[in-house]
Structures are given as C-alpha cells and as structure tokens.
C-alpha cells in the first residue's frame, strides 16, 4: 500500500510542478492545489499506515496497548487542508482580480503591466 501511495504522491508532485511551469494563471493555481494534496498524502504516508485500534489508553494502563494509529499526522493533515483551502481561495480571488485588470490570464502578458 505504501508503494502505491508513493507512486501517487510522485505523480501528483510531477503534475503539479509541470502545471506550475506553464504560462497560464489557471494552470498555476491547479498545480498549486496538486502540490498541496501531494504534501498531505506525503505526511499521511510518512506517519505510517496502521490499521489498528484508535490510540485510547485502557483503564489502569500507562499507555495504549498493541499497535495503534498515530493521531499527530492526522491532525497535521487536517490543519494543512484548512490552510491549503484558504491559500487556494486567496489565489483564485487574486487571479480573478488580475484577469479583470489585465484582460488576460497569460503570465507573460501580466509582466508587461509592471512598467
């Protein structure tokens, strides 16, 4: 399962970087979204894939017994999803405003407005 996720993560990173190198602003935003999702999967895979009991401490014990799922990567991913959604929403609004100002989504055409 980890090998399959590694291939998916690599594919998402490759597609994200490829789209970010294009001249279109829409493709840049889609590439940013793919990179965000790939990073979330990377954190999830690095935390370890454990199909086990939740990390609950039984009565009278000091720590969880047996194999248990680590809740820290899951909490980090949840936070990263919320932050990624905020960044994506901001990028969409910024792209819309840039399109209104320049009339084009081509990044090279937007460079000409700096002069």
N, CA, C and O atoms as CSV, one atom per row, in Angstrom:
chain,resi,resn,atom,element,x,y,z
A,1,UNK,N,N,0.822,-1.192,0.000
A,1,UNK,CA,C,0.000,0.000,0.000
A,1,UNK,C,C,0.869,1.260,0.000
A,1,UNK,O,O,0.547,2.248,-0.660
A,2,UNK,N,N,1.971,1.212,0.747
A,2,UNK,CA,C,2.853,2.381,0.798
A,2,UNK,C,C,3.519,2.642,-0.549
A,2,UNK,O,O,3.771,3.792,-0.910
A,3,UNK,N,N,3.806,1.564,-1.294
A,3,UNK,CA,C,4.405,1.740,-2.616
A,3,UNK,C,C,3.422,2.404,-3.579
A,3,UNK,O,O,3.804,3.264,-4.371
A,4,UNK,N,N,2.171,2.004,-3.504
A,4,UNK,CA,C,1.150,2.623,-4.347
A,4,UNK,C,C,0.986,4.108,-4.008
A,4,UNK,O,O,0.905,4.950,-4.902
A,5,UNK,N,N,0.939,4.419,-2.711
A,5,UNK,CA,C,0.838,5.825,-2.312
A,5,UNK,C,C,2.072,6.615,-2.728
A,5,UNK,O,O,1.962,7.790,-3.076
A,6,UNK,N,N,3.239,5.989,-2.697
A,6,UNK,CA,C,4.460,6.672,-3.140
A,6,UNK,C,C,4.383,7.031,-4.620
A,6,UNK,O,O,4.804,8.114,-5.025
A,7,UNK,N,N,3.847,6.120,-5.422
A,7,UNK,CA,C,3.696,6.408,-6.851
A,7,UNK,C,C,2.667,7.512,-7.086
A,7,UNK,O,O,2.864,8.372,-7.944
A,8,UNK,N,N,1.583,7.492,-6.334
A,8,UNK,CA,C,0.564,8.537,-6.466
A,8,UNK,C,C,1.131,9.892,-6.059
A,8,UNK,O,O,0.893,10.898,-6.727
A,9,UNK,N,N,1.882,9.913,-4.956
A,9,UNK,CA,C,2.491,11.162,-4.493
A,9,UNK,C,C,3.468,11.699,-5.531
A,9,UNK,O,O,3.467,12.894,-5.825
A,10,UNK,N,N,4.299,10.824,-6.087
A,10,UNK,CA,C,5.243,11.240,-7.124
A,10,UNK,C,C,4.536,11.779,-8.354
A,10,UNK,O,O,4.965,12.774,-8.937
A,11,UNK,N,N,3.443,11.116,-8.753
A,11,UNK,CA,C,2.668,11.586,-9.898
A,11,UNK,C,C,2.026,12.945,-9.644
A,11,UNK,O,O,2.006,13.804,-10.526
A,12,UNK,N,N,1.498,13.139,-8.423
A,12,UNK,CA,C,0.896,14.432,-8.091
A,12,UNK,C,C,1.935,15.546,-8.064
A,12,UNK,O,O,1.678,16.648,-8.549
A,13,UNK,N,N,3.116,15.261,-7.493
A,13,UNK,CA,C,4.182,16.272,-7.496
A,13,UNK,C,C,4.620,16.600,-8.924
A,13,UNK,O,O,4.804,17.767,-9.268
A,14,UNK,N,N,4.786,15.564,-9.754
A,14,UNK,CA,C,5.216,15.806,-11.136
A,14,UNK,C,C,4.189,16.626,-11.899
A,14,UNK,O,O,4.542,17.576,-12.598
A,15,UNK,N,N,2.912,16.262,-11.767
A,15,UNK,CA,C,1.861,17.015,-12.462
A,15,UNK,C,C,1.756,18.437,-11.918
A,15,UNK,O,O,1.540,19.378,-12.683
A,16,UNK,N,N,1.906,18.601,-10.611
A,16,UNK,CA,C,1.837,19.933,-10.008
A,16,UNK,C,C,2.958,20.834,-10.492
A,16,UNK,O,O,2.722,21.988,-10.849
A,17,UNK,N,N,4.188,20.306,-10.506
A,17,UNK,CA,C,5.316,21.117,-10.980
A,17,UNK,C,C,5.180,21.424,-12.470
A,17,UNK,O,O,5.498,22.528,-12.914
A,18,UNK,N,N,4.708,20.448,-13.236
A,18,UNK,CA,C,4.525,20.683,-14.668
A,18,UNK,C,C,3.511,21.804,-14.912
A,18,UNK,O,O,3.743,22.695,-15.730
A,19,UNK,N,N,2.397,21.750,-14.202
A,19,UNK,CA,C,1.372,22.781,-14.391
A,19,UNK,C,C,1.841,24.145,-13.898
A,19,UNK,O,O,1.451,25.169,-14.459
A,20,UNK,N,N,2.662,24.173,-12.871
A,20,UNK,CA,C,3.154,25.458,-12.370
A,20,UNK,C,C,4.152,26.106,-13.331
A,20,UNK,O,O,4.367,27.316,-13.269
A,21,UNK,N,N,4.760,25.322,-14.209
A,21,UNK,CA,C,5.715,25.874,-15.173
A,21,UNK,C,C,5.048,26.391,-16.448
A,21,UNK,O,O,5.722,26.975,-17.297
A,22,UNK,N,N,3.756,26.189,-16.597
A,22,UNK,CA,C,3.015,26.704,-17.748
A,22,UNK,C,C,2.796,28.204,-17.594
A,22,UNK,O,O,2.991,28.756,-16.511
A,23,UNK,N,N,2.392,28.862,-18.678
A,23,UNK,CA,C,2.201,30.311,-18.647
A,23,UNK,C,C,0.812,30.728,-18.207
A,23,UNK,O,O,0.568,31.917,-18.002
A,24,UNK,N,N,-0.090,29.801,-18.057
A,24,UNK,CA,C,-1.469,30.129,-17.717
A,24,UNK,C,C,-1.639,30.263,-16.200
A,24,UNK,O,O,-1.118,29.453,-15.432
A,25,UNK,N,N,-2.363,31.280,-15.789
A,25,UNK,CA,C,-2.605,31.511,-14.368
A,25,UNK,C,C,-3.507,30.426,-13.773
A,25,UNK,O,O,-3.326,30.033,-12.621
A,26,UNK,N,N,-4.472,29.946,-14.552
A,26,UNK,CA,C,-5.359,28.884,-14.074
A,26,UNK,C,C,-4.581,27.593,-13.839
A,26,UNK,O,O,-4.811,26.897,-12.850
A,27,UNK,N,N,-3.667,27.277,-14.742
A,27,UNK,CA,C,-2.848,26.074,-14.567
A,27,UNK,C,C,-1.907,26.209,-13.381
A,27,UNK,O,O,-1.600,25.220,-12.715
A,28,UNK,N,N,-1.455,27.411,-13.115
A,28,UNK,CA,C,-0.618,27.661,-11.949
A,28,UNK,C,C,-1.382,27.360,-10.663
A,28,UNK,O,O,-0.832,26.757,-9.742
A,29,UNK,N,N,-2.628,27.772,-10.596
A,29,UNK,CA,C,-3.437,27.546,-9.396
A,29,UNK,C,C,-3.771,26.063,-9.240
A,29,UNK,O,O,-3.754,25.542,-8.125
A,30,UNK,N,N,-4.073,25.383,-10.340
A,30,UNK,CA,C,-4.342,23.943,-10.275
A,30,UNK,C,C,-3.084,23.198,-9.836
A,30,UNK,O,O,-3.172,22.256,-9.048
A,31,UNK,N,N,-1.925,23.601,-10.329
A,31,UNK,CA,C,-0.661,22.988,-9.914
A,31,UNK,C,C,-0.386,23.203,-8.440
A,31,UNK,O,O,0.113,22.302,-7.765
A,32,UNK,N,N,-0.701,24.374,-7.936
A,32,UNK,CA,C,-0.549,24.653,-6.506
A,32,UNK,C,C,-1.449,23.754,-5.677
A,32,UNK,O,O,-1.046,23.275,-4.617
A,33,UNK,N,N,-2.655,23.524,-6.149
A,33,UNK,CA,C,-3.586,22.638,-5.456
A,33,UNK,C,C,-3.074,21.194,-5.459
A,33,UNK,O,O,-3.173,20.498,-4.449
A,34,UNK,N,N,-2.529,20.749,-6.587
A,34,UNK,CA,C,-1.977,19.390,-6.654
A,34,UNK,C,C,-0.788,19.219,-5.712
A,34,UNK,O,O,-0.645,18.175,-5.076
A,35,UNK,N,N,0.063,20.239,-5.622
A,35,UNK,CA,C,1.190,20.166,-4.694
A,35,UNK,C,C,0.721,20.094,-3.251
A,35,UNK,O,O,1.314,19.380,-2.442
A,36,UNK,N,N,-0.322,20.815,-2.924
A,36,UNK,CA,C,-0.874,20.781,-1.576
A,36,UNK,C,C,-1.417,19.396,-1.236
A,36,UNK,O,O,-1.182,18.884,-0.142
A,37,UNK,N,N,-2.143,18.793,-2.176
A,37,UNK,CA,C,-2.676,17.452,-1.942
A,37,UNK,C,C,-1.570,16.410,-1.856
A,37,UNK,O,O,-1.655,15.482,-1.052
A,38,UNK,N,N,-0.541,16.553,-2.671
A,38,UNK,CA,C,0.578,15.613,-2.621
A,38,UNK,C,C,1.312,15.702,-1.282
A,38,UNK,O,O,1.733,14.684,-0.733
A,39,UNK,N,N,1.462,16.901,-0.768
A,39,UNK,CA,C,2.116,17.072,0.518
A,39,UNK,C,C,1.285,16.459,1.644
A,39,UNK,O,O,1.838,15.859,2.565
A,40,UNK,N,N,-0.021,16.603,1.576
A,40,UNK,CA,C,-0.882,15.980,2.584
A,40,UNK,C,C,-0.746,14.461,2.555
A,40,UNK,O,O,-0.663,13.827,3.607
A,41,UNK,N,N,-0.722,13.875,1.360
A,41,UNK,CA,C,-0.531,12.429,1.260
A,41,UNK,C,C,0.846,12.002,1.745
A,41,UNK,O,O,0.990,10.933,2.337
A,42,UNK,N,N,1.857,12.827,1.500
A,42,UNK,CA,C,3.205,12.512,1.958
A,42,UNK,C,C,3.275,12.482,3.474
A,42,UNK,O,O,3.886,11.579,4.046
A,43,UNK,N,N,2.663,13.449,4.130
A,43,UNK,CA,C,2.641,13.467,5.597
A,43,UNK,C,C,1.885,12.252,6.130
A,43,UNK,O,O,2.302,11.634,7.108
A,44,UNK,N,N,0.778,11.918,5.485
A,44,UNK,CA,C,-0.021,10.771,5.910
A,44,UNK,C,C,0.768,9.470,5.773
A,44,UNK,O,O,0.724,8.621,6.664
A,45,UNK,N,N,1.487,9.311,4.663
A,45,UNK,CA,C,2.265,8.100,4.439
A,45,UNK,C,C,3.480,8.041,5.361
A,45,UNK,O,O,3.830,6.967,5.852
A,46,UNK,N,N,4.121,9.174,5.601
A,46,UNK,CA,C,5.287,9.196,6.486
A,46,UNK,C,C,4.900,8.879,7.929
A,46,UNK,O,O,5.718,8.356,8.686
A,47,UNK,N,N,3.664,9.189,8.317
A,47,UNK,CA,C,3.190,8.891,9.664
A,47,UNK,C,C,2.976,7.413,9.895
A,47,UNK,O,O,2.849,6.982,11.041
A,48,UNK,N,N,2.933,6.634,8.845
A,48,UNK,CA,C,2.745,5.201,8.967
A,48,UNK,C,C,1.292,4.821,8.755
A,48,UNK,O,O,0.380,5.435,9.308
A,49,UNK,N,N,1.101,3.792,7.940
A,49,UNK,CA,C,-0.241,3.311,7.666
A,49,UNK,C,C,-0.526,2.154,8.613
A,49,UNK,O,O,-0.051,1.039,8.395
A,50,UNK,N,N,-1.279,2.407,9.633
A,50,UNK,CA,C,-1.599,1.392,10.636
A,50,UNK,C,C,-3.097,1.186,10.676
A,50,UNK,O,O,-3.859,2.107,10.969
A,51,UNK,N,N,-3.507,-0.029,10.378
A,51,UNK,CA,C,-4.925,-0.370,10.517
A,51,UNK,C,C,-5.082,-1.046,11.861
A,51,UNK,O,O,-4.957,-2.264,11.986
A,52,UNK,N,N,-5.353,-0.250,12.842
A,52,UNK,CA,C,-5.411,-0.793,14.195
A,52,UNK,C,C,-6.440,-0.035,15.003
A,52,UNK,O,O,-7.258,0.713,14.468
A,53,UNK,N,N,-6.379,-0.245,16.280
A,53,UNK,CA,C,-7.281,0.410,17.211
A,53,UNK,C,C,-6.938,1.888,17.323
A,53,UNK,O,O,-5.800,2.281,17.065
A,54,UNK,N,N,-7.905,2.706,17.702
A,54,UNK,CA,C,-7.584,4.118,17.953
A,54,UNK,C,C,-6.671,4.230,19.170
A,54,UNK,O,O,-6.639,3.323,20.002
A,55,UNK,N,N,-5.934,5.326,19.282
A,55,UNK,CA,C,-4.976,5.465,20.386
A,55,UNK,C,C,-5.655,5.815,21.709
A,55,UNK,O,O,-5.497,6.923,22.223
A,56,UNK,N,N,-6.402,4.872,22.248
A,56,UNK,CA,C,-7.066,5.064,23.530
A,56,UNK,C,C,-6.330,4.289,24.609
A,56,UNK,O,O,-5.911,3.153,24.385
A,57,UNK,N,N,-6.172,4.888,25.762
A,57,UNK,CA,C,-5.485,4.242,26.875
A,57,UNK,C,C,-6.525,3.479,27.696
A,57,UNK,O,O,-7.477,4.076,28.199
A,58,UNK,N,N,-6.346,2.152,27.837
A,58,UNK,CA,C,-7.302,1.404,28.654
A,58,UNK,C,C,-7.202,1.772,30.131
A,58,UNK,O,O,-6.186,2.298,30.585
A,59,UNK,N,N,-8.249,1.492,30.856
A,59,UNK,CA,C,-8.297,1.802,32.288
A,59,UNK,C,C,-7.208,1.035,33.033
A,59,UNK,O,O,-7.092,-0.184,32.906
A,60,UNK,N,N,-6.417,1.762,33.806
A,60,UNK,CA,C,-5.358,1.157,34.610
A,60,UNK,C,C,-4.022,1.011,33.887
A,60,UNK,O,O,-3.070,0.491,34.470
A,61,UNK,N,N,-3.924,1.453,32.634
A,61,UNK,CA,C,-2.661,1.347,31.889
A,61,UNK,C,C,-2.025,2.723,31.769
A,61,UNK,O,O,-2.688,3.749,31.924
A,62,UNK,N,N,-0.711,2.724,31.486
A,62,UNK,CA,C,0.029,3.973,31.323
A,62,UNK,C,C,-0.010,4.502,29.893
A,62,UNK,O,O,0.087,5.709,29.675
A,63,UNK,N,N,-0.150,3.608,28.923
A,63,UNK,CA,C,-0.125,3.984,27.510
A,63,UNK,C,C,-0.997,3.029,26.711
A,63,UNK,O,O,-1.435,2.005,27.236
A,64,UNK,N,N,-1.252,3.348,25.462
A,64,UNK,CA,C,-2.068,2.436,24.640
A,64,UNK,C,C,-1.356,1.103,24.445
A,64,UNK,O,O,-0.131,1.057,24.335
A,65,UNK,N,N,-2.111,0.046,24.405
A,65,UNK,CA,C,-1.520,-1.286,24.229
A,65,UNK,C,C,-1.660,-1.717,22.778
A,65,UNK,O,O,-2.624,-1.362,22.100
A,66,UNK,N,N,-0.700,-2.476,22.318
A,66,UNK,CA,C,-0.743,-3.005,20.956
A,66,UNK,C,C,-0.480,-1.942,19.916
A,66,UNK,O,O,-0.171,-0.797,20.246
A,67,UNK,N,N,-0.605,-2.326,18.649
A,67,UNK,CA,C,-0.417,-1.321,17.590
A,67,UNK,C,C,-1.588,-0.341,17.567
A,67,UNK,O,O,-2.747,-0.732,17.709
A,68,UNK,N,N,-1.268,0.917,17.389
A,68,UNK,CA,C,-2.308,1.941,17.344
A,68,UNK,C,C,-1.937,2.988,16.306
A,68,UNK,O,O,-0.766,3.170,15.975
A,69,UNK,N,N,-2.944,3.663,15.806
A,69,UNK,CA,C,-2.737,4.712,14.799
A,69,UNK,C,C,-2.246,5.980,15.488
A,69,UNK,O,O,-2.770,6.380,16.527
A,70,UNK,N,N,-1.239,6.599,14.899
A,70,UNK,CA,C,-0.683,7.832,15.460
A,70,UNK,C,C,-1.591,9.006,15.071
A,70,UNK,O,O,-1.801,9.241,13.881
A,71,UNK,N,N,-2.130,9.746,16.044
A,71,UNK,CA,C,-3.056,10.829,15.704
A,71,UNK,C,C,-2.364,12.114,15.249
A,71,UNK,O,O,-3.030,12.980,14.682
A,72,UNK,N,N,-1.061,12.274,15.472
A,72,UNK,CA,C,-0.382,13.520,15.131
A,72,UNK,C,C,-0.368,13.803,13.630
A,72,UNK,O,O,-0.699,14.922,13.238
A,73,UNK,N,N,-0.001,12.842,12.764
A,73,UNK,CA,C,-0.048,13.153,11.330
A,73,UNK,C,C,-1.455,13.489,10.844
A,73,UNK,O,O,-1.624,14.327,9.959
A,74,UNK,N,N,-2.458,12.841,11.418
A,74,UNK,CA,C,-3.825,13.132,11.014
A,74,UNK,C,C,-4.215,14.557,11.401
A,74,UNK,O,O,-4.896,15.243,10.638
A,75,UNK,N,N,-3.792,15.001,12.570
A,75,UNK,CA,C,-4.081,16.374,12.994
A,75,UNK,C,C,-3.329,17.381,12.132
A,75,UNK,O,O,-3.870,18.434,11.794
A,76,UNK,N,N,-2.078,17.064,11.773
A,76,UNK,CA,C,-1.305,17.956,10.908
A,76,UNK,C,C,-1.944,18.070,9.527
A,76,UNK,O,O,-1.988,19.156,8.949
A,77,UNK,N,N,-2.437,16.953,8.999
A,77,UNK,CA,C,-3.060,16.973,7.681
A,77,UNK,C,C,-4.352,17.778,7.716
A,77,UNK,O,O,-4.642,18.528,6.784
A,78,UNK,N,N,-5.124,17.627,8.779
A,78,UNK,CA,C,-6.359,18.394,8.890
A,78,UNK,C,C,-6.063,19.890,8.903
A,78,UNK,O,O,-6.769,20.668,8.261
A,79,UNK,N,N,-5.035,20.292,9.623
A,79,UNK,CA,C,-4.636,21.692,9.644
A,79,UNK,C,C,-4.141,22.136,8.270
A,79,UNK,O,O,-4.456,23.238,7.821
A,80,UNK,N,N,-3.370,21.283,7.606
A,80,UNK,CA,C,-2.846,21.621,6.284
A,80,UNK,C,C,-3.959,21.743,5.253
A,80,UNK,O,O,-3.865,22.565,4.342
A,81,UNK,N,N,-5.011,20.942,5.380
A,81,UNK,CA,C,-6.135,21.036,4.452
A,81,UNK,C,C,-6.830,22.389,4.595
A,81,UNK,O,O,-7.175,23.024,3.598
A,82,UNK,N,N,-7.030,22.822,5.829
A,82,UNK,CA,C,-7.692,24.101,6.063
A,82,UNK,C,C,-6.831,25.254,5.542
A,82,UNK,O,O,-7.345,26.163,4.889
A,83,UNK,N,N,-5.539,25.223,5.823
A,83,UNK,CA,C,-4.645,26.272,5.344
A,83,UNK,C,C,-4.558,26.251,3.814
A,83,UNK,O,O,-4.566,27.304,3.177
A,84,UNK,N,N,-4.477,25.061,3.233
A,84,UNK,CA,C,-4.426,24.943,1.781
A,84,UNK,C,C,-5.678,25.471,1.114
A,84,UNK,O,O,-5.606,26.089,0.052
A,85,UNK,N,N,-6.831,25.232,1.730
A,85,UNK,CA,C,-8.077,25.765,1.178
A,85,UNK,C,C,-8.083,27.288,1.233
A,85,UNK,O,O,-8.540,27.938,0.293
A,86,UNK,N,N,-7.583,27.857,2.313
A,86,UNK,CA,C,-7.505,29.313,2.419
A,86,UNK,C,C,-6.573,29.912,1.375
A,86,UNK,O,O,-6.895,30.930,0.762
A,87,UNK,N,N,-5.425,29.286,1.173
A,87,UNK,CA,C,-4.471,29.770,0.167
A,87,UNK,C,C,-5.067,29.653,-1.231
A,87,UNK,O,O,-4.896,30.549,-2.058
A,88,UNK,N,N,-5.771,28.547,-1.498
A,88,UNK,CA,C,-6.386,28.353,-2.805
A,88,UNK,C,C,-7.480,29.392,-3.060
A,88,UNK,O,O,-7.583,29.932,-4.161
A,89,UNK,N,N,-8.287,29.665,-2.049
A,89,UNK,CA,C,-9.338,30.684,-2.204
A,89,UNK,C,C,-8.722,32.055,-2.454
A,89,UNK,O,O,-9.208,32.806,-3.299
A,90,UNK,N,N,-7.658,32.386,-1.729
A,90,UNK,CA,C,-6.985,33.667,-1.942
A,90,UNK,C,C,-6.380,33.740,-3.346
A,90,UNK,O,O,-6.461,34.780,-4.000
A,91,UNK,N,N,-5.776,32.648,-3.810
A,91,UNK,CA,C,-5.177,32.637,-5.140
A,91,UNK,C,C,-6.244,32.794,-6.225
A,91,UNK,O,O,-6.014,33.466,-7.231
A,92,UNK,N,N,-7.402,32.179,-6.022
A,92,UNK,CA,C,-8.477,32.330,-7.006
A,92,UNK,C,C,-8.979,33.766,-7.075
A,92,UNK,O,O,-9.209,34.287,-8.166
A,93,UNK,N,N,-9.151,34.402,-5.942
A,93,UNK,CA,C,-9.602,35.796,-5.925
A,93,UNK,C,C,-8.539,36.700,-6.537
A,93,UNK,O,O,-8.865,37.613,-7.296
A,94,UNK,N,N,-7.285,36.459,-6.217
A,94,UNK,CA,C,-6.196,37.250,-6.779
A,94,UNK,C,C,-6.108,37.065,-8.292
A,94,UNK,O,O,-5.877,38.029,-9.021
A,95,UNK,N,N,-6.290,35.834,-8.766
A,95,UNK,CA,C,-6.258,35.577,-10.207
A,95,UNK,C,C,-7.424,36.254,-10.912
A,95,UNK,O,O,-7.262,36.796,-12.005
A,96,UNK,N,N,-8.591,36.225,-10.293
A,96,UNK,CA,C,-9.756,36.885,-10.887
A,96,UNK,C,C,-9.532,38.386,-11.011
A,96,UNK,O,O,-9.861,38.992,-12.030
A,97,UNK,N,N,-8.968,38.977,-9.964
A,97,UNK,CA,C,-8.693,40.421,-9.981
A,97,UNK,C,C,-7.603,40.767,-11.010
A,97,UNK,O,O,-7.682,41.796,-11.682
A,98,UNK,N,N,-6.593,39.903,-11.124
A,98,UNK,CA,C,-5.543,40.137,-12.115
A,98,UNK,C,C,-6.101,40.014,-13.527
A,98,UNK,O,O,-5.705,40.762,-14.421
A,99,UNK,N,N,-7.019,39.074,-13.729
A,99,UNK,CA,C,-7.649,38.934,-15.045
A,99,UNK,C,C,-8.507,40.154,-15.370
A,99,UNK,O,O,-8.531,40.603,-16.516
A,100,UNK,N,N,-9.206,40.691,-14.380
A,100,UNK,CA,C,-10.007,41.892,-14.606
A,100,UNK,C,C,-9.121,43.082,-14.976
A,100,UNK,O,O,-9.491,43.894,-15.823
A,101,UNK,N,N,-7.971,43.182,-14.350
A,101,UNK,CA,C,-7.084,44.317,-14.589
A,101,UNK,C,C,-6.379,44.222,-15.937
A,101,UNK,O,O,-6.320,45.199,-16.684
A,102,UNK,N,N,-5.845,43.038,-16.245
A,102,UNK,CA,C,-5.032,42.905,-17.457
A,102,UNK,C,C,-5.823,42.418,-18.664
A,102,UNK,O,O,-5.440,42.688,-19.802
A,103,UNK,N,N,-6.921,41.707,-18.432
A,103,UNK,CA,C,-7.696,41.169,-19.541
A,103,UNK,C,C,-7.115,39.901,-20.123
A,103,UNK,O,O,-7.562,39.453,-21.179
A,104,UNK,N,N,-6.140,39.313,-19.472
A,104,UNK,CA,C,-5.501,38.092,-19.961
A,104,UNK,C,C,-5.072,37.246,-18.769
A,104,UNK,O,O,-4.795,37.759,-17.685
A,105,UNK,N,N,-5.026,35.925,-19.000
A,105,UNK,CA,C,-4.521,35.058,-17.937
A,105,UNK,C,C,-3.090,34.603,-18.213
A,105,UNK,O,O,-2.524,33.828,-17.442
A,106,UNK,N,N,-2.512,35.077,-19.301
A,106,UNK,CA,C,-1.135,34.748,-19.649
A,106,UNK,C,C,-0.181,35.501,-18.726
A,106,UNK,O,O,-0.258,36.723,-18.598
A,107,UNK,N,N,0.715,34.759,-18.090
A,107,UNK,CA,C,1.630,35.391,-17.132
A,107,UNK,C,C,2.617,36.341,-17.810
A,107,UNK,O,O,3.047,37.320,-17.200
A,108,UNK,N,N,2.982,36.062,-19.065
A,108,UNK,CA,C,3.884,36.970,-19.777
A,108,UNK,C,C,3.193,38.298,-20.083
A,108,UNK,O,O,3.828,39.352,-20.074
A,109,UNK,N,N,1.900,38.241,-20.351
A,109,UNK,CA,C,1.158,39.484,-20.607
A,109,UNK,C,C,1.019,40.303,-19.325
A,109,UNK,O,O,0.950,41.531,-19.375
A,110,UNK,N,N,0.979,39.637,-18.196
A,110,UNK,CA,C,0.886,40.348,-16.917
A,110,UNK,C,C,2.198,41.039,-16.547
A,110,UNK,O,O,2.197,42.031,-15.818
A,111,UNK,N,N,3.306,40.520,-17.045
A,111,UNK,CA,C,4.611,41.150,-16.784
A,111,UNK,C,C,4.695,42.541,-17.421
A,111,UNK,O,O,5.360,43.433,-16.894
A,112,UNK,N,N,4.021,42.714,-18.546
A,112,UNK,CA,C,4.085,43.975,-19.268
A,112,UNK,C,C,3.390,45.113,-18.510
A,112,UNK,O,O,3.643,46.285,-18.794
A,113,UNK,N,N,2.529,44.783,-17.561
A,113,UNK,CA,C,1.829,45.830,-16.798
A,113,UNK,C,C,2.701,46.403,-15.695
A,113,UNK,O,O,2.319,47.396,-15.076
A,114,UNK,N,N,3.857,45.814,-15.429
A,114,UNK,CA,C,4.745,46.296,-14.369
A,114,UNK,C,C,5.454,47.584,-14.765
A,114,UNK,O,O,5.887,48.336,-13.891
A,115,UNK,N,N,5.581,47.849,-16.020
A,115,UNK,CA,C,6.346,49.015,-16.490
A,115,UNK,C,C,5.581,50.279,-16.332
A,115,UNK,O,O,6.080,51.350,-16.678
